[in-house]
């Protein structure tokens, strides 16, 4: 009986040990599976990798032109459905996303987007679409400074000018105005505060601020460093004004024609100026009927023009008749307005001169040479290649597309009136410039005012 009890006890002990061993093996298998699964879902550092979303793609956009508030449908794939992860930009100006599905986005074109590429940001991925052609539906003119003829610094209409001519703008929105009959360079802040930057009585003197003198200066331009350059017309020289207001002469001396360096060069009533990104200055040398170039070292050369007349051609084979305004595009192509020929000319970087628009003196919208101007004085070009011309004799601001189609942007009969495109009035607008927000500014010469044109 004792032996049977011992055998029974040993059997129970063996069963218990076997159960414990099996449980230990089972637990080990479970732990091993957990480790395997964990290692499969982690990187080498033990971090769980993020979920990779499918990459978004863009296939089409419709429509590809229209005014502000146009609803544009953008088709593609893998956009998701979270509207907070999607942004749509028209020419770098953000539109309003109306709805998002996995393969379609609907967005509203913002005001003042202007023509440019459509870009998307979807879950951090940037997609580039086609160009959207912005249609301008509203044009309005306002007065930002000036009142009656005279000379007074001050804010807005408290200030006075005396036949303002050249005008340019810096990246901060400050305007610089050539006040020709006051022989001064004036500054207008973005808040409309007018002050005198440089100049005093009529004369010819370098110096700082009011110590400097000009003699009927006409035009002004600005470089990438904030230096201003002035066509000091009756001194037959090109002057420089640093951001600190220090005035110096970089080229020109007595009236005449001569290429050379600094004061060895000669100009004859220079009018229009423009700079490029390399620091070169291009001059419409009106009295010599030529287009000149000044390097950063002050070396003056002639790039186009000969005797007074009208002829397309290369370099000295071309002829101009009293060129006054000059502008440059992103490809370093120059655009010239001629008061004498009533035309807009084009000069390639290789010096080839052609006619972009204009014919005989008059007023007509149209394509290329079908259009007419009346004593145009200045020109500016925007980043999209659209050209604006101060058509002084017609008291209007004209617009030329890159294809050469001329229309009237604003202006009617001679006079003074703020308002819409058809109701606004100018009196011999001399110069026009454009800021980074595509606002245009006009020196309304005989109204002794500075005007602003807003397009939407």
VOPAGU-2260 file (C-alpha; in pm, 1 decimal, decimal comma):
REM VOPAGU-2260
SITE   aa  ch    i         X         Y         Z
SITE  UNK   A    0       0,0       0,0       0,0
SITE  UNK   A    1     289,8     231,4      82,5
SITE  UNK   A    2     447,3     161,3    -249,8
SITE  UNK   A    3     120,8     244,5    -428,6
SITE  UNK   A    4      98,7     575,6    -243,1
SITE  UNK   A    5     456,7     659,9    -341,3
SITE  UNK   A    6     390,6     577,3    -700,7
SITE  UNK   A    7      73,9     795,9    -696,3
SITE  UNK   A    8     264,4    1083,6    -538,0
SITE  UNK   A    9     544,4    1062,1    -795,4
SITE  UNK   A   10     287,8    1054,9   -1077,2
SITE  UNK   A   11     122,4    1376,1    -946,0
SITE  UNK   A   12     459,5    1545,1    -912,7
SITE  UNK   A   13     553,7    1450,7   -1270,6
SITE  UNK   A   14     220,8    1577,4   -1405,6
SITE  UNK   A   15     267,6    1904,5   -1219,1
SITE  UNK   A   16     621,7    1951,0   -1352,3
SITE  UNK   A   17     509,7    1866,6   -1704,6
SITE  UNK   A   18     228,6    2125,3   -1685,4
SITE  UNK   A   19     467,6    2390,8   -1558,5
SITE  UNK   A   20     714,0    2312,8   -1835,9
SITE  UNK   A   21     440,3    2332,6   -2101,6
SITE  UNK   A   22     316,5    2662,8   -1958,1
SITE  UNK   A   23     670,5    2800,7   -1960,2
SITE  UNK   A   24     718,1    2694,1   -2322,6
SITE  UNK   A   25     380,5    2851,0   -2418,3
SITE  UNK   A   26     470,2    3179,3   -2248,6
SITE  UNK   A   27     807,5    3177,4   -2421,5
SITE  UNK   A   28     640,2    3130,6   -2758,5
SITE  UNK   A   29     401,6    3420,5   -2687,7
SITE  UNK   A   30     690,6    3647,5   -2582,4
SITE  UNK   A   31     887,8    3543,1   -2890,9
SITE  UNK   A   32     592,7    3625,0   -3115,8
SITE  UNK   A   33     555,9    3966,7   -2951,9
SITE  UNK   A   34     927,2    4036,2   -3003,4
SITE  UNK   A   35     909,2    3926,1   -3366,4
SITE  UNK   A   36     604,0    4140,5   -3434,0
SITE  UNK   A   37     761,3    4435,5   -3254,6
SITE  UNK   A   38    1082,9    4404,7   -3450,6
SITE  UNK   A   39     888,9    4385,8   -3778,3
SITE  UNK   A   40     704,6    4708,9   -3704,8
SITE  UNK   A   41    1002,6    4911,9   -3580,5
SITE  UNK   A   42    1317,7    5052,2   -3735,2
SITE  UNK   A   43    1671,1    4974,9   -3620,5
SITE  UNK   A   44    1642,5    5235,3   -3346,1
SITE  UNK   A   45    1327,1    5088,1   -3205,1
SITE  UNK   A   46    1108,1    5371,4   -3344,0
SITE  UNK   A   47     780,5    5298,5   -3514,7
SITE  UNK   A   48     799,9    5441,7   -3872,5
SITE  UNK   A   49     526,6    5686,8   -3976,5
SITE  UNK   A   50     246,8    5581,7   -4203,0
SITE  UNK   A   51     345,7    5666,5   -4562,3
SITE  UNK   A   52      62,5    5836,0   -4752,0
SITE  UNK   A   53      31,0    5792,5   -5128,5
SITE  UNK   A   54     198,9    6076,9   -5317,1
SITE  UNK   A   55     -44,5    6332,7   -5459,4
SITE  UNK   A   56     -42,4    6402,6   -5833,0
SITE  UNK   A   57    -199,8    6680,2   -6041,9
SITE  UNK   A   58    -345,2    6610,0   -6386,2
SITE  UNK   A   59    -552,6    6912,3   -6497,6
SITE  UNK   A   60    -696,2    7249,7   -6399,7
SITE  UNK   A   61   -1013,8    7410,5   -6529,2
SITE  UNK   A   62   -1067,7    7687,8   -6617,3
SITE  UNK   A   63    -719,1    7828,4   -6676,9
SITE  UNK   A   64    -830,3    8191,9   -6697,1
SITE  UNK   A   65   -1076,1    8422,6   -6528,0
SITE  UNK   A   66   -1123,6    8712,0   -6283,4
SITE  UNK   A   67   -1113,9    8715,6   -5904,6
SITE  UNK   A   68   -1363,4    8477,6   -5733,2
SITE  UNK   A   69   -1342,3    8229,0   -6022,5
SITE  UNK   A   70   -1386,9    7872,7   -5889,2
SITE  UNK   A   71   -1110,2    7651,8   -6028,7
SITE  UNK   A   72   -1137,8    7271,8   -6030,5
SITE  UNK   A   73    -808,4    7087,6   -5987,3
SITE  UNK   A   74    -805,8    6719,7   -6083,9
SITE  UNK   A   75    -554,6    6458,8   -5974,4
SITE  UNK   A   76    -505,0    6172,3   -5730,0
SITE  UNK   A   77    -427,3    6112,3   -5363,0
SITE  UNK   A   78    -534,8    6455,6   -5241,2
SITE  UNK   A   79    -698,6    6298,6   -4935,4
SITE  UNK   A   80   -1007,7    6451,6   -4778,9
SITE  UNK   A   81    -858,3    6672,4   -4507,2
SITE  UNK   A   82    -904,7    7033,1   -4622,0
SITE  UNK   A   83    -657,4    7153,5   -4357,1
SITE  UNK   A   84    -368,3    6980,1   -4535,7
SITE  UNK   A   85    -430,5    7148,4   -4873,0
SITE  UNK   A   86    -328,0    7494,1   -4996,4
SITE  UNK   A   87    -371,0    7640,4   -5344,6
SITE  UNK   A   88    -171,7    7938,8   -5474,1
SITE  UNK   A   89    -238,1    8147,8   -5782,8
SITE  UNK   A   90      82,1    8330,3   -5885,8
SITE  UNK   A   91     206,6    8285,1   -5524,0
SITE  UNK   A   92    -111,5    8440,3   -5380,0
SITE  UNK   A   93    -312,1    8197,4   -5167,6
SITE  UNK   A   94    -663,4    8116,4   -5278,8
SITE  UNK   A   95    -951,8    7981,8   -5069,1
SITE  UNK   A   96    -990,9    7602,7   -5077,5
SITE  UNK   A   97   -1362,3    7531,5   -5104,1
SITE  UNK   A   98   -1365,3    7151,0   -5102,2
SITE  UNK   A   99   -1130,9    6852,2   -5120,4
SITE  UNK   A  100   -1184,2    6491,4   -5225,5
SITE  UNK   A  101    -924,6    6228,6   -5303,3
SITE  UNK   A  102    -914,8    6320,9   -5672,1
SITE  UNK   A  103   -1046,8    6678,2   -5687,8
SITE  UNK   A  104    -988,2    7018,4   -5527,2
SITE  UNK   A  105   -1203,0    7326,3   -5575,7
SITE  UNK   A  106   -1043,4    7663,9   -5498,5
SITE  UNK   A  107   -1141,7    8030,3   -5536,1
SITE  UNK   A  108    -908,7    8272,8   -5718,5
SITE  UNK   A  109    -813,3    8561,1   -5484,1
SITE  UNK   A  110    -831,4    8927,1   -5581,0
SITE  UNK   A  111    -514,0    9074,2   -5733,3
SITE  UNK   A  112    -357,1    8735,5   -5802,0
SITE  UNK   A  113    -261,1    8837,5   -6155,2
SITE  UNK   A  114    -125,0    8599,1   -6415,7
SITE  UNK   A  115     108,6    8322,0   -6298,6
SITE  UNK   A  116     146,8    7954,0   -6221,2
SITE  UNK   A  117     -91,9    7755,2   -6003,6
SITE  UNK   A  118      84,2    7562,9   -5724,8
SITE  UNK   A  119     -52,5    7322,3   -5465,2
SITE  UNK   A  120      67,0    7205,5   -5126,2
SITE  UNK   A  121     -89,0    6867,3   -5038,6
SITE  UNK   A  122      28,2    6696,2   -4718,8
SITE  UNK   A  123     361,7    6873,4   -4752,7
SITE  UNK   A  124     405,3    6783,3   -5121,1
SITE  UNK   A  125     432,6    7076,9   -5364,0
SITE  UNK   A  126     273,5    7035,7   -5705,4
SITE  UNK   A  127     312,1    7279,0   -5995,1
SITE  UNK   A  128      30,2    7329,4   -6240,6
SITE  UNK   A  129     -19,5    7538,6   -6555,1
SITE  UNK   A  130     -34,3    7917,3   -6575,8
SITE  UNK   A  131    -360,8    8081,2   -6477,7
SITE  UNK   A  132    -439,5    8394,2   -6679,9
SITE  UNK   A  133    -593,4    8650,4   -6446,1
SITE  UNK   A  134    -858,5    8880,4   -6591,7
SITE  UNK   A  135    -866,4    9233,8   -6450,7
SITE  UNK   A  136   -1223,7    9352,9   -6401,3
SITE  UNK   A  137   -1173,9    9667,0   -6190,6
SITE  UNK   A  138    -932,1    9959,9   -6224,6
SITE  UNK   A  139    -939,8   10251,2   -5981,4
SITE  UNK   A  140    -734,0   10570,0   -5954,7
SITE  UNK   A  141    -664,8   10762,2   -5633,4
SITE  UNK   A  142    -436,0   11048,7   -5529,8
SITE  UNK   A  143    -173,1   10973,4   -5267,3
SITE  UNK   A  144      17,3   11304,0   -5252,0
SITE  UNK   A  145      22,8   11656,0   -5391,3
SITE  UNK   A  146    -219,3   11944,1   -5432,5
SITE  UNK   A  147    -154,3   12277,0   -5601,2
SITE  UNK   A  148     173,9   12372,6   -5767,6
SITE  UNK   A  149     450,2   12463,4   -5522,6
SITE  UNK   A  150     696,9   12315,1   -5277,8
SITE  UNK   A  151     589,6   12184,6   -4938,7
SITE  UNK   A  152     678,9   11867,6   -4748,2
SITE  UNK   A  153     396,6   11702,2   -4558,2
SITE  UNK   A  154     146,4   11420,0   -4565,8
SITE  UNK   A  155     -79,9   11345,3   -4861,0
SITE  UNK   A  156    -246,9   11648,3   -5013,4
SITE  UNK   A  157     -69,3   11884,4   -4772,3
SITE  UNK   A  158     246,3   11830,4   -4979,9
SITE  UNK   A  159     319,4   12027,7   -5297,3
SITE  UNK   A  160     516,3   11941,6   -5612,1
SITE  UNK   A  161     613,5   12146,3   -5916,4
SITE  UNK   A  162     567,2   11937,0   -6232,6
SITE  UNK   A  163     684,5   11599,0   -6098,3
SITE  UNK   A  164     842,1   11378,0   -6366,1
SITE  UNK   A  165    1038,8   11059,4   -6288,1
SITE  UNK   A  166     914,9   10813,2   -6026,9
SITE  UNK   A  167    1040,9   10482,3   -5886,3
SITE  UNK   A  168     965,0   10257,4   -5587,0
SITE  UNK   A  169    1175,4   10048,4   -5348,7
SITE  UNK   A  170    1098,0    9707,4   -5198,5
SITE  UNK   A  171     951,2    9868,6   -4885,0
SITE  UNK   A  172     694,2   10063,5   -5084,3
SITE  UNK   A  173     866,1   10402,6   -5058,7
SITE  UNK   A  174     831,7   10620,6   -5368,2
SITE  UNK   A  175    1101,8   10852,1   -5501,0
SITE  UNK   A  176     992,1   11140,4   -5721,3
SITE  UNK   A  177    1187,9   11379,6   -5942,0
SITE  UNK   A  178    1041,9   11724,3   -5870,8
SITE  UNK   A  179    1181,2   11881,3   -6186,1
SITE  UNK   A  180    1101,1   12248,2   -6142,6
SITE  UNK   A  181    1194,8   12241,4   -5775,2
SITE  UNK   A  182    1526,5   12075,0   -5874,6
SITE  UNK   A  183    1480,2   11820,3   -5596,4
SITE  UNK   A  184    1435,3   11450,4   -5528,6
SITE  UNK   A  185    1138,7   11385,1   -5300,3
SITE  UNK   A  186    1046,1   11074,4   -5101,1
SITE  UNK   A  187     697,5   10946,4   -5021,5
SITE  UNK   A  188     664,6   10678,4   -4754,3
SITE  UNK   A  189     406,0   10400,6   -4773,7
SITE  UNK   A  190     199,0   10613,1   -4532,1
SITE  UNK   A  191     201,7   10910,0   -4773,7
SITE  UNK   A  192     453,1   11127,6   -4586,5
SITE  UNK   A  193     645,7   11347,8   -4831,8
SITE  UNK   A  194     997,7   11470,6   -4754,2
SITE  UNK   A  195    1294,6   11605,1   -4949,9
SITE  UNK   A  196    1574,7   11353,5   -4995,4
SITE  UNK   A  197    1822,6   11563,8   -5192,1
SITE  UNK   A  198    1854,9   11890,6   -5380,7
SITE  UNK   A  199    1826,6   12260,9   -5320,8
SITE  UNK   A  200    1827,3   12547,6   -5567,8
SITE  UNK   A  201    1908,0   12498,6   -5935,3
SITE  UNK   A  202    2275,6   12419,5   -5994,4
SITE  UNK   A  203    2535,1   12144,4   -6009,5
SITE  UNK   A  204    2690,9   12027,2   -5683,9
SITE  UNK   A  205    2763,4   11696,1   -5516,2
SITE  UNK   A  206    2703,6   11654,2   -5144,8
SITE  UNK   A  207    2462,4   11514,4   -4890,3
SITE  UNK   A  208    2093,7   11595,0   -4892,4
SITE  UNK   A  209    2022,9   11965,2   -4935,6
SITE  UNK   A  210    2391,5   12037,7   -5002,9
SITE  UNK   A  211    2354,3   11878,0   -5347,3
SITE  UNK   A  212    2219,0   12060,8   -5651,0
SITE  UNK   A  213    2042,4   11943,5   -5967,8
SITE  UNK   A  214    1948,1   12121,8   -6289,5
SITE  UNK   A  215    1604,6   12016,7   -6419,0
SITE  UNK   A  216    1648,9   11645,5   -6338,6
SITE  UNK   A  217    1405,0   11424,7   -6528,0
SITE  UNK   A  218    1407,4   11055,1   -6441,4
SITE  UNK   A  219    1506,1   10824,8   -6156,4
SITE  UNK   A  220    1569,2   10452,4   -6105,1
SITE  UNK   A  221    1684,9   10226,8   -5820,9
SITE  UNK   A  222    1924,7    9932,0   -5799,5
SITE  UNK   A  223    1916,8    9616,7   -5588,2
SITE  UNK   A  224    2123,0    9786,0   -5315,0
SITE  UNK   A  225    1882,1   10078,0   -5275,1
SITE  UNK   A  226    2100,5   10330,4   -5458,1
SITE  UNK   A  227    1910,6   10583,5   -5669,3
SITE  UNK   A  228    2026,9   10709,5   -6008,0
SITE  UNK   A  229    1905,2   11039,4   -6151,6
SITE  UNK   A  230    1911,8   11170,2   -6506,7
SITE  UNK   A  231    2027,0   11524,7   -6431,3
SITE  UNK   A  232    1911,6   11640,0   -6770,4
SITE  UNK   A  233    2032,1   11996,9   -6795,0
SITE  UNK   A  234    2362,4   11909,0   -6631,6
SITE  UNK   A  235    2401,8   11636,2   -6897,1
SITE  UNK   A  236    2506,2   11392,1   -6626,4
SITE  UNK   A  237    2397,2   11079,5   -6441,4
SITE  UNK   A  238    2397,3   11124,8   -6064,0
SITE  UNK   A  239    2389,7   10869,7   -5782,0
SITE  UNK   A  240    2217,7   10901,0   -5442,7
SITE  UNK   A  241    2310,0   10649,4   -5173,5
SITE  UNK   A  242    2051,5   10533,1   -4915,1
SITE  UNK   A  243    2216,9   10785,7   -4681,1
SITE  UNK   A  244    2140,9   11070,4   -4924,6
SITE  UNK   A  245    2496,8   11124,3   -5050,4
SITE  UNK   A  246    2491,5   11260,0   -5407,5
SITE  UNK   A  247    2777,0   11205,9   -5655,6
SITE  UNK   A  248    2826,5   11218,1   -6032,7
SITE  UNK   A  249    2902,8   10883,0   -6195,3
SITE  UNK   A  250    2914,5   10985,8   -6562,6
SITE  UNK   A  251    2877,3   11287,0   -6788,8
SITE  UNK   A  252    3011,5   11640,3   -6805,1
SITE  UNK   A  253    2948,5   11903,6   -7072,1
SITE  UNK   A  254    2681,4   11849,3   -7338,5
SITE  UNK   A  255    2791,2   11639,9   -7635,3
SITE  UNK   A  256    2849,9   11283,2   -7737,7
SITE  UNK   A  257    3144,0   11073,6   -7624,4
SITE  UNK   A  258    3186,7   10724,6   -7487,9
SITE  UNK   A  259    3436,3   10686,4   -7206,0
SITE  UNK   A  260    3469,7   10658,3   -6830,1
SITE  UNK   A  261    3306,4   10892,0   -6579,1
SITE  UNK   A  262    3343,0   11260,6   -6664,8
SITE  UNK   A  263    3517,9   11173,1   -6992,4
SITE  UNK   A  264    3181,4   11058,2   -7128,8
SITE  UNK   A  265    2928,3   11304,0   -7267,4
SITE  UNK   A  266    2549,0   11300,5   -7285,1
SITE  UNK   A  267    2305,6   11541,2   -7447,4
SITE  UNK   A  268    1991,3   11593,0   -7236,8
SITE  UNK   A  269    1962,1   11237,5   -7095,6
SITE  UNK   A  270    1604,2   11151,7   -6994,8
SITE  UNK   A  271    1519,8   10789,1   -6910,6
SITE  UNK   A  272    1710,8   10546,8   -6685,3
SITE  UNK   A  273    1687,2   10181,8   -6582,5
SITE  UNK   A  274    1920,2    9937,3   -6405,5
SITE  UNK   A  275    1961,9    9561,3   -6437,9
SITE  UNK   A  276    2054,0    9303,1   -6174,5
SITE  UNK   A  277    2424,1    9328,0   -6262,8
SITE  UNK   A  278    2436,3    9696,4   -6174,0
SITE  UNK   A  279    2450,0    9828,9   -6530,2
SITE  UNK   A  280    2258,0   10149,0   -6604,3
SITE  UNK   A  281    2087,4   10203,4   -6938,8
SITE  UNK   A  282    2019,9   10560,1   -7049,8
SITE  UNK   A  283    1783,7   10706,9   -7307,2
SITE  UNK   A  284    2017,9   10981,5   -7429,7
SITE  UNK   A  285    1744,2   11191,0   -7584,8
SITE  UNK   A  286    1943,7   11473,1   -7742,6
SITE  UNK   A  287    2184,2   11224,1   -7901,8
SITE  UNK   A  288    1901,7   10990,4   -8013,4
SITE  UNK   A  289    2091,3   10694,3   -7870,1
SITE  UNK   A  290    2069,6   10427,7   -7602,3
SITE  UNK   A  291    2377,0   10424,4   -7378,3
SITE  UNK   A  292    2509,7   10185,9   -7114,3
SITE  UNK   A  293    2705,4   10262,0   -6795,7
SITE  UNK   A  294    2886,7    9975,8   -6620,6
SITE  UNK   A  295    2928,0    9965,9   -6240,2
SITE  UNK   A  296    3280,6   10097,9   -6304,7
SITE  UNK   A  297    3138,4   10405,1   -6481,1
SITE  UNK   A  298    3236,4   10302,7   -6833,9
SITE  UNK   A  299    2992,3   10451,1   -7087,4
SITE  UNK   A  300    2925,5   10289,3   -7426,3
SITE  UNK   A  301    2660,9   10315,3   -7699,1
SITE  UNK   A  302    2447,6   10006,7   -7763,4
SITE  UNK   A  303    2203,8   10137,6   -8027,5
SITE  UNK   A  304    2116,5   10445,4   -8231,7
SITE  UNK   A  305    2287,6   10688,5   -8467,5
SITE  UNK   A  306    2139,9   11006,7   -8613,5
SITE  UNK   A  307    1782,9   11118,0   -8549,7
SITE  UNK   A  308    1529,2   10924,3   -8755,2
SITE  UNK   A  309    1341,6   10597,9   -8759,3
SITE  UNK   A  310    1498,8   10267,0   -8857,7
SITE  UNK   A  311    1503,2    9918,9   -8709,9
SITE  UNK   A  312    1832,2    9732,9   -8719,9
SITE  UNK   A  313    2130,7    9630,7   -8509,9
SITE  UNK   A  314    2332,3    9873,2   -8300,5
SITE  UNK   A  315    2436,5   10182,8   -8495,5
SITE  UNK   A  316    2218,0   10084,7   -8791,5
SITE  UNK   A  317    1905,4   10166,6   -8587,1
SITE  UNK   A  318    1763,3   10516,9   -8555,0
SITE  UNK   A  319    1561,0   10681,2   -8276,7
SITE  UNK   A  320    1392,3   11019,4   -8249,0
SITE  UNK   A  321    1413,0   11169,4   -7899,9
SITE  UNK   A  322    1386,2   10851,7   -7688,6
SITE  UNK   A  323    1268,2   10939,4   -7338,0
SITE  UNK   A  324    1158,4   10630,4   -7142,7
SITE  UNK   A  325    1337,8   10299,3   -7093,8
SITE  UNK   A  326    1250,0    9971,6   -6916,9
SITE  UNK   A  327    1401,7    9624,9   -6891,5
SITE  UNK   A  328    1251,5    9277,1   -6854,3
SITE  UNK   A  329    1383,0    8966,5   -6677,7
SITE  UNK   A  330    1562,7    8857,9   -6996,6
SITE  UNK   A  331    1753,9    9189,1   -7020,6
SITE  UNK   A  332    1550,0    9299,5   -7321,7
SITE  UNK   A  333    1512,3    9678,7   -7328,0
SITE  UNK   A  334    1194,6    9865,1   -7420,2
SITE  UNK   A  335    1210,9   10227,9   -7533,7
SITE  UNK   A  336     944,0   10493,4   -7582,7
SITE  UNK   A  337    1019,2   10767,2   -7834,0
SITE  UNK   A  338     854,0   11101,3   -7803,6
SITE  UNK   A  339     959,5   11195,6   -8154,3
SITE  UNK   A  340     846,9   10878,1   -8334,5
SITE  UNK   A  341     547,8   10802,1   -8108,7
SITE  UNK   A  342     653,8   10439,8   -8089,2
SITE  UNK   A  343     759,6   10167,2   -7847,1
SITE  UNK   A  344    1082,4    9999,8   -7958,2
SITE  UNK   A  345    1252,5    9682,2   -7840,0
SITE  UNK   A  346    1626,5    9607,5   -7808,9
SITE  UNK   A  347    1751,0    9251,4   -7754,7
SITE  UNK   A  348    2065,2    9183,3   -7547,8
SITE  UNK   A  349    2241,3    9144,8   -7884,2
SITE  UNK   A  350    2148,9    9502,9   -7978,3
SITE  UNK   A  351    1881,6    9419,0   -8237,8
SITE  UNK   A  352    1621,8    9698,0   -8251,7
SITE  UNK   A  353    1262,1    9637,4   -8364,6
SITE  UNK   A  354     927,8    9814,8   -8331,6
SITE  UNK   A  355     683,2    9667,3   -8084,0
SITE  UNK   A  356     393,2    9913,6   -8116,2
SITE  UNK   A  357     295,3   10254,2   -8244,5
SITE  UNK   A  358     271,3   10441,1   -8569,9
SITE  UNK   A  359     204,7   10807,5   -8640,0
SITE  UNK   A  360      95,0   11049,6   -8368,1
SITE  UNK   A  361    -264,3   10997,5   -8256,8
SITE  UNK   A  362    -476,2   10777,8   -8037,4
SITE  UNK   A  363    -580,1   10423,8   -8125,8
SITE  UNK   A  364    -582,3   10090,9   -7946,8
SITE  UNK   A  365    -481,6    9792,1   -8154,0
SITE  UNK   A  366    -219,1    9535,3   -8234,0
SITE  UNK   A  367     139,5    9649,3   -8287,8
SITE  UNK   A  368     174,9    9922,7   -8547,7
SITE  UNK   A  369    -205,1    9960,6   -8570,9
SITE  UNK   A  370    -191,3   10136,7   -8232,3
SITE  UNK   A  371    -117,1   10507,9   -8191,7
SITE  UNK   A  372      46,0   10713,4   -7914,9
SITE  UNK   A  373      85,2   11087,5   -7870,0
SITE  UNK   A  374     421,2   11197,4   -7723,7
SITE  UNK   A  375     468,5   10899,9   -7488,1
SITE  UNK   A  376     724,5   10977,2   -7218,4
SITE  UNK   A  377     791,8   10669,1   -7006,2
SITE  UNK   A  378     751,7   10293,6   -6977,3
SITE  UNK   A  379     756,5   10016,0   -6715,1
SITE  UNK   A  380     721,9    9636,8   -6739,6
SITE  UNK   A  381     584,2    9394,2   -6481,1
SITE  UNK   A  382     703,9    9042,9   -6395,5
SITE  UNK   A  383     453,4    8886,9   -6636,5
SITE  UNK   A  384     589,7    9090,0   -6929,3
SITE  UNK   A  385     300,2    9336,8   -6944,5
SITE  UNK   A  386     412,0    9688,3   -7043,1
SITE  UNK   A  387     262,0   10016,2   -6921,9
SITE  UNK   A  388     320,1   10344,9   -7104,6
SITE  UNK   A  389     260,6   10700,8   -6985,9
SITE  UNK   A  390      98,2   10841,3   -7299,3
SITE  UNK   A  391     143,3   11205,6   -7199,4
SITE  UNK   A  392      -9,9   11369,8   -7506,3
SITE  UNK   A  393    -323,2   11156,0   -7477,0
SITE  UNK   A  394    -346,2   11198,5   -7096,2
SITE  UNK   A  395    -373,2   10822,3   -7054,9
SITE  UNK   A  396    -190,9   10517,1   -6925,5
SITE  UNK   A  397    -171,6   10251,8   -7196,3
SITE  UNK   A  398    -112,8    9878,7   -7161,0
SITE  UNK   A  399      73,1    9647,3   -7401,2
SITE  UNK   A  400      56,6    9267,5   -7373,2
SITE  UNK   A  401     367,0    9056,5   -7446,5
SITE  UNK   A  402     207,4    8990,6   -7786,0
SITE  UNK   A  403     199,5    9363,4   -7867,2
SITE  UNK   A  404    -173,0    9429,1   -7819,5
SITE  UNK   A  405    -227,6    9787,9   -7703,2
SITE  UNK   A  406    -524,8    9891,7   -7489,7
SITE  UNK   A  407    -606,9   10189,8   -7270,5
SITE  UNK   A  408    -578,6   10104,8   -6902,3
SITE  UNK   A  409    -703,9   10432,3   -6757,5
SITE  UNK   A  410    -765,0   10795,9   -6845,3
SITE  UNK   A  411   -1007,1   10996,4   -7054,8
SITE  UNK   A  412    -988,3   11366,1   -7139,7
SITE  UNK   A  413    -733,8   11604,5   -6990,2
SITE  UNK   A  414    -820,9   11709,4   -6635,9
SITE  UNK   A  415    -813,7   11582,0   -6281,8
SITE  UNK   A  416   -1046,1   11320,3   -6138,5
SITE  UNK   A  417   -1003,8   11009,5   -5927,0
SITE  UNK   A  418   -1228,6   10715,7   -6001,2
SITE  UNK   A  419   -1267,7   10419,7   -6232,4
SITE  UNK   A  420   -1079,0   10347,1   -6552,7
SITE  UNK   A  421   -1319,3   10546,4   -6769,8
SITE  UNK   A  422   -1390,6   10832,1   -6529,1
SITE  UNK   A  423   -1036,7   10907,9   -6402,6
SITE  UNK   A  424    -850,4   11202,8   -6556,1
SITE  UNK   A  425    -482,6   11294,5   -6586,8
SITE  UNK   A  426    -301,7   11598,8   -6723,0
SITE  UNK   A  427      23,3   11505,5   -6899,6
SITE  UNK   A  428     115,6   11197,4   -6696,0
SITE  UNK   A  429     492,8   11177,0   -6727,4
SITE  UNK   A  430     612,3   10857,9   -6562,2
SITE  UNK   A  431     474,8   10528,8   -6434,9
SITE  UNK   A  432     623,7   10268,4   -6199,7
SITE  UNK   A  433     505,2    9946,4   -6035,9
SITE  UNK   A  434     553,6    9793,4   -5690,4
SITE  UNK   A  435     578,0    9429,9   -5578,6
SITE  UNK   A  436     199,7    9415,6   -5530,2
SITE  UNK   A  437     136,1    9533,1   -5888,1
SITE  UNK   A  438       9,4    9876,4   -5784,7
SITE  UNK   A  439      97,1   10138,7   -6044,4
SITE  UNK   A  440     208,7   10489,7   -5950,7
SITE  UNK   A  441     195,0   10786,4   -6187,4
SITE  UNK   A  442     360,3   11126,8   -6173,3
SITE  UNK   A  443      69,2   11338,7   -6294,8
SITE  UNK   A  444     289,6   11625,3   -6403,7
SITE  UNK   A  445      57,3   11916,8   -6478,5
SITE  UNK   A  446    -172,5   11823,6   -6193,3
SITE  UNK   A  447     134,0   11836,0   -5963,9
SITE  UNK   A  448      22,1   11511,9   -5799,3
SITE  UNK   A  449     121,2   11150,3   -5748,7
SITE  UNK   A  450    -154,9   10908,2   -5839,4
SITE  UNK   A  451    -208,6   10538,4   -5766,1
SITE  UNK   A  452    -372,3   10281,0   -5993,7
SITE  UNK   A  453    -517,3    9966,5   -5834,8
SITE  UNK   A  454    -615,5    9675,1   -6057,2
SITE  UNK   A  455    -834,4    9382,1   -5945,1
